């Protein structure tokens, strides 16, 4: 989603603001802007439609220098992506603000401002906030007080950073429902929507909580909560390495992240197992108490993370013999779900900031679940802070919008959860040891699977010109087919749908002809023969089949059927993770041929912090 950076220093802050934007650009990117107070105490603002590069070109033509400023990359919500709607938004010639989130009551606030004589240039909710701050400043010439009075009137979600040339010694930041992090420097201070933006300048961070407003000067950071008290907000040190954000030898982050999966999965398993057993405490000190009481599981997530939840359902039912339901977060929020006694609520999120998932967790807290567990990749995220139990995936920063290593590490973490939950009941010690052993083989299996890279690159040539594709899977492979279809649509804009293979004959078979490629994943499991029959239905209608198959599954390439043999037989516990990789590579290479913007697909954002 949108990205925010702010800085106050005794040197020019423009390079800090621009580098921060480049690091956040993966989150949202239809326009970008910057506002700084220059040496003559004048507010200078520059905005451009398009990527951060367009803004940098603008700055190269009209250089701007200043010791205090803010910058923003926008992913449009209110108003189309044009220069007028880009941030910073301003009020008069002195005040500039950047905003992530959505203000729900902006129209009523706007009306009052129109009545008071304010004029509006943009269609944004953000401009309303800018004028509102100015409106309060007229009564009381104190920027911090004016921002506090304004946020008290706002309904919705926001991360805000405000600068005014009338107060050139401070930045004000505010948070409600959308992340804000303060960065502590030496004789300078920063603010951003994500630590990643500030890693080149600091490792020391303070995370604002909902309702907080921060007053930031070169020498100090003062945080006030919504009551006006000074809450204790600890300084945390980030372990993220700066070059986690570089593409290295790869042409895209997505390809780099696909190839990082053996290591990411190994990191997710490390220290969570010992002597063939799972270390339950990895989920938190209350884990044993909670897991031993758990009688049902309810999983909530969005997008790719939702697909991970669907895979986990099969494992939790199979291994633990516990009922498990899976919901899309934006649906769960507005559904009056019935909660059985002792149900564990599990959220899955790469970012830990997806608003739908966070709000679903908040809604769930009123429903009497046994406990709330989060599977997440960002330790500093809101989801982690608001959950009782946590298992971090250790994928490292994922920059490509299309999720890859975050997904396979989620699957790994969820497999550990299934083992942890099974242990108190249906799962005996020998089976636990066997399953853990299978998980430990994954990094090696993934490395072998990545060797299919060149073969899949060739295969992708037959895909790139297609308008539609079908993905089929059965059982636990159905969500993997769904994830394969999502990858293809997200980055290549090819319309792709996934179906359980047995459902094909109930409708989608009507779409199959010689222009409809059908992709399927075929591990050698108990459903293999059923899958083969379903594939015959496709062949009989002239559909072209692409099968990623187990070496012993008995598939052979023939006209109309292309079989790509996987490097090894894999077990049921391993198959969802291993079979994900060829589907990721297939969409990646189809996109390379199509020439789409792979790491930053149109209309999408990495972390969606609006409803
Ligand atoms: C966005 C991203 C998806 C992601 C989804 C959920 O839509 O583009 O790749 O799966 O959000 O994100 P989360 O951070 O909660 O896993």
Boltz pocket constraint, residues with backbone or C-beta under 6 A from the ligand:
constraints:
  - pocket:
      binder: B
      contacts: [[A, 302], [A, 303], [A, 304], [A, 305], [A, 348], [A, 349], [A, 350], [A, 351], [A, 352], [A, 353], [A, 354], [A, 357], [A, 401], [A, 402], [A, 403], [A, 604], [A, 605], [A, 606], [A, 607], [A, 608]]
      max_distance: 6.0
